[in-house]
Amino acid sequence: MEFLMINALDRGPLSPKRSELCSRENAVRVAGRIFDDRAMKVSILHTGDPLQPFRVSTDPSCHAGVIAEMVA
């Protein structure tokens, strides 16, 4: 899997759309929408993966890389 990520990055810069969708700001927006809809704990995680540097999780056992949490 790491080999595929390296090849994808070697092909050139990421598209502006991917940069927007993978931004911390977008992760905060998505987390806010999930939190507003479900009123449950939502975490924003830093993955260290250049193709998906941030992700949103509703899994309470997921603690690695948490940079922000929304709780009711």
Residue pairs with C-beta under 8 A, 6 or more apart in sequence:
5 49
5 50
5 51
8 51
9 50
9 51
14 22
14 50
14 51
18 51
20 26
22 51
22 52
22 53
22 54
23 54
24 44
24 53
24 54
24 67
26 54
27 44
27 54
27 55
27 56
28 44
28 68
30 56
31 42
31 43
31 44
31 56
31 68
31 70
32 70
34 40
34 42
34 56
34 58
35 42
35 70
35 72
38 58
39 72
40 58
40 72
41 58
41 60
41 69
41 70
41 71
41 72
42 56
42 57
42 58
42 69
42 70
43 56
43 57
43 58
43 59
43 62
43 66
43 68
43 69
43 70
44 54
44 55
44 56
44 57
44 66
44 67
44 68
44 69
45 54
45 55
45 56
45 57
45 62
45 64
45 65
45 66
45 67
46 53
46 54
46 65
46 67
47 53
47 54
47 55
47 65
48 65
54 67
